[in-house]
Amino acid sequence: MTQHGFTEKIKLEDQLEIMNGIIRSRRKSDFDTFLRRMTRAQVFVNLLPGSYDPSDFPQETTEKRVFVLFVCGKEQREKVKKICAGFSSKCYAIPDNIDPRSEYLGKIITQADEITKIIKNTLNYQAKIMRAAATYFMKWKKMNQKYGLILKILNRFSLDDSTHCLNIECWITEDEVNNIRNTITTNGFEIFEFEIESMNTWRLRALIS
């Protein structure tokens, strides 16, 4: 009886496996309780807080926990996988032996360093672009306002397809007639017609250059 029990114990230890993953912190209590009940307390659960700076992941608003599960047997492992999937937790395969595990850790550290460099270079490039944009911001703002005013004025014109002229009616004083005439001619337009229709009402027709 003792010999049989000892043999069974060694067999169970040989089948011991480790499962790792991430779960939301607000569901850790339910996850722990459900695992113990469904596996009849045959799974050891260890939940650890994630060791990362939340400011590095502003898009990640949910706090998460890292879990380590010690599972015995293939059947138990499949059951635990289904439970993890039900709680929307991500599982990661970790090698059991120390040498493959060290190699796997080295790859993760290398990838993390590369990602850190990429993020740093991206932030530096972003800061450079923002500084350049800030330098020309006022210039672009004035140009935008200028084009906005030009379009606003052009919207008041009507196009005569037969004579290829822009027609506009405006109310001005006689003192401003010459100023407007000079402004139009100096900006690449040829005045086709500039006549008075009534008191202080002038009709302007300019050729499109």
C-alpha positions as CSV (number, residue, x, y, z in Angstrom):
1,M,0.0,0.0,0.0
2,T,2.8,2.4,0.9
3,Q,4.8,1.4,-2.2
4,H,1.8,2.0,-4.4
5,G,1.1,5.4,-2.9
6,F,4.8,6.4,-3.3
7,T,4.7,5.4,-6.9
8,E,1.6,7.4,-7.6
9,K,3.1,10.5,-6.0
10,I,6.2,10.3,-8.2
11,K,4.0,10.0,-11.2
12,L,2.0,13.1,-10.4
13,E,5.1,15.1,-9.8
14,D,6.5,14.2,-13.2
15,Q,3.3,15.5,-14.8
16,L,3.4,18.9,-13.0
17,E,3.2,21.8,-15.4
18,I,3.3,25.5,-15.1
19,M,0.8,27.9,-16.9
20,N,1.2,31.6,-17.0
21,G,-1.0,34.4,-18.2
22,I,-2.7,37.8,-17.6
23,I,-6.1,38.6,-16.2
24,R,-8.0,41.7,-15.2
25,S,-7.5,42.6,-11.6
26,R,-11.2,43.1,-11.0
27,R,-11.8,39.4,-11.9
28,K,-9.0,37.9,-10.0
29,S,-11.1,36.8,-7.0
30,D,-13.7,35.1,-9.2
31,F,-11.0,33.5,-11.3
32,D,-9.2,32.1,-8.2
33,T,-12.5,30.8,-6.7
34,F,-13.8,29.3,-9.9
35,L,-10.5,27.5,-10.6
36,R,-10.4,26.0,-7.1
37,R,-13.9,24.7,-7.3
38,M,-13.7,23.3,-10.8
39,T,-10.4,21.5,-10.2
40,R,-11.3,20.6,-6.6
41,A,-8.4,22.6,-5.3
42,Q,-5.9,20.6,-7.3
43,V,-4.5,23.7,-9.0
44,F,-2.2,26.1,-7.1
45,V,-2.9,29.7,-8.1
46,N,-0.5,32.6,-7.6
47,L,-1.6,36.1,-8.6
48,L,1.0,38.9,-8.9
49,P,0.6,42.6,-9.7
50,G,1.9,43.6,-13.1
51,S,5.3,45.3,-12.7
52,Y,4.9,48.1,-15.3
53,D,4.4,51.8,-15.4
54,P,0.7,52.6,-16.4
55,S,1.9,55.8,-18.0
56,D,3.8,53.8,-20.6
57,F,0.4,52.4,-21.8
58,P,-2.1,55.2,-21.7
59,Q,-4.5,53.3,-24.0
60,E,-4.6,50.5,-21.4
61,T,-7.1,51.6,-18.8
62,T,-7.7,48.3,-17.1
63,E,-5.4,47.1,-14.4
64,K,-4.2,43.6,-14.9
65,R,-2.6,40.8,-12.9
66,V,-0.1,38.1,-13.8
67,F,-1.1,34.6,-12.7
68,V,1.0,31.4,-12.3
69,L,-0.8,28.1,-12.2
70,F,0.7,24.8,-11.2
71,V,-1.3,22.1,-13.1
72,C,-1.0,18.4,-12.7
73,G,-2.0,16.2,-15.7
74,K,-3.1,16.8,-19.3
75,E,-6.8,16.6,-18.5
76,Q,-6.5,19.2,-15.8
77,R,-4.5,21.4,-18.1
78,E,-7.2,21.3,-20.8
79,K,-9.8,22.2,-18.2
80,V,-7.8,25.1,-17.0
81,K,-7.3,26.4,-20.5
82,K,-11.1,26.4,-21.0
83,I,-11.6,28.3,-17.7
84,C,-8.9,30.9,-18.8
85,A,-10.7,31.3,-22.1
86,G,-14.0,31.8,-20.3
87,F,-12.4,34.7,-18.3
88,S,-10.8,36.2,-21.4
89,S,-7.4,35.8,-20.0
90,K,-4.3,35.4,-22.2
91,C,-2.1,32.3,-21.5
92,Y,1.6,32.1,-22.5
93,A,3.6,29.0,-23.0
94,I,6.7,28.9,-20.8
95,P,9.3,26.1,-21.2
96,D,9.6,23.8,-18.2
97,N,13.4,23.3,-18.3
98,I,15.7,26.0,-17.0
99,D,17.9,26.3,-20.1
100,P,15.1,26.8,-22.6
101,R,13.4,29.1,-20.1
102,S,16.6,31.2,-19.8
103,E,16.9,31.4,-23.6
104,Y,13.2,32.4,-23.9
105,L,13.7,35.1,-21.2
106,G,16.7,36.4,-23.2
107,K,14.6,36.7,-26.3
108,I,11.9,38.6,-24.5
109,I,14.4,41.0,-23.0
110,T,16.0,41.6,-26.4
111,Q,12.5,42.3,-28.0
112,A,11.6,44.6,-25.1
113,D,14.8,46.6,-25.6
114,E,14.1,46.9,-29.3
115,I,10.6,48.0,-28.7
116,T,11.8,50.6,-26.2
117,K,14.2,52.0,-28.8
118,I,11.5,52.2,-31.4
119,I,9.2,54.0,-29.0
120,K,11.9,56.4,-28.0
121,N,12.8,57.2,-31.6
122,T,9.1,57.6,-32.5
123,L,8.6,60.1,-29.6
124,N,11.8,62.0,-30.6
125,Y,10.5,62.2,-34.2
126,Q,7.1,63.3,-33.0
127,A,8.6,66.0,-30.8
128,K,10.7,67.2,-33.8
129,I,7.6,67.4,-36.1
130,M,5.6,69.2,-33.4
131,R,8.4,71.8,-32.9
132,A,8.6,72.3,-36.7
133,A,4.8,72.7,-36.9
134,A,4.9,75.2,-34.0
135,T,7.4,77.3,-35.8
136,Y,5.2,77.7,-38.9
137,F,1.9,77.7,-37.0
138,M,1.3,81.5,-37.1
139,K,2.3,81.6,-40.7
140,W,-0.1,78.8,-41.6
141,K,-2.8,80.4,-39.6
142,K,-2.5,83.8,-41.4
143,M,-2.4,82.0,-44.8
144,N,-5.5,80.0,-43.9
145,Q,-7.3,83.2,-42.8
146,K,-6.2,84.9,-46.0
147,Y,-7.4,82.1,-48.2
148,G,-10.6,82.0,-46.3
149,L,-11.3,85.7,-47.0
150,I,-10.4,85.2,-50.6
151,L,-12.8,82.3,-51.0
152,K,-15.4,84.3,-49.1
153,I,-15.1,87.1,-51.6
154,L,-14.9,84.8,-54.6
155,N,-18.2,83.2,-53.5
156,R,-19.9,86.6,-54.1
157,F,-18.8,86.6,-57.8
158,S,-20.9,85.0,-60.5
159,L,-19.2,83.5,-63.6
160,D,-20.3,84.5,-67.0
161,D,-19.4,81.6,-69.3
162,S,-20.2,83.5,-72.5
163,T,-17.7,86.3,-71.9
164,H,-15.4,84.4,-69.3
165,C,-15.9,87.2,-66.9
166,L,-16.5,87.4,-63.1
167,N,-19.4,89.6,-62.2
168,I,-19.9,91.3,-58.9
169,E,-22.0,94.1,-57.5
170,C,-20.9,96.2,-54.6
171,W,-21.7,99.4,-52.8
172,I,-18.8,101.8,-52.4
173,T,-18.1,105.5,-52.2
174,E,-16.7,107.3,-55.2
175,D,-13.4,107.9,-53.3
176,E,-12.7,104.1,-53.3
177,V,-13.3,103.5,-57.0
178,N,-9.7,104.1,-58.0
179,N,-8.3,102.1,-55.1
180,I,-10.4,99.1,-56.1
181,R,-9.6,99.5,-59.8
182,N,-5.8,99.5,-59.0
183,T,-6.1,96.5,-56.7
184,I,-7.9,94.5,-59.3
185,T,-5.4,95.3,-62.1
186,T,-2.3,94.7,-59.9
187,N,-3.6,91.2,-58.9
188,G,-3.7,89.9,-62.5
189,F,-7.2,90.8,-63.6
190,E,-8.2,92.9,-66.4
191,I,-11.2,95.2,-65.8
192,F,-13.8,94.6,-68.5
193,E,-16.5,96.9,-67.3
194,F,-16.7,99.3,-64.3
195,E,-19.9,101.4,-64.4
196,I,-22.3,103.1,-62.1
197,E,-25.9,101.9,-62.0
198,S,-27.3,104.1,-59.3
199,M,-26.1,106.3,-56.5
200,N,-23.1,104.6,-54.8
201,T,-23.9,101.3,-56.6
202,W,-21.1,100.2,-58.9
203,R,-21.2,97.2,-61.3
204,L,-17.8,95.5,-61.7
205,R,-16.9,93.0,-64.5
206,A,-13.3,91.6,-64.6
207,L,-11.7,89.3,-67.1
208,I,-10.2,86.0,-65.8
209,S,-6.5,86.0,-66.3
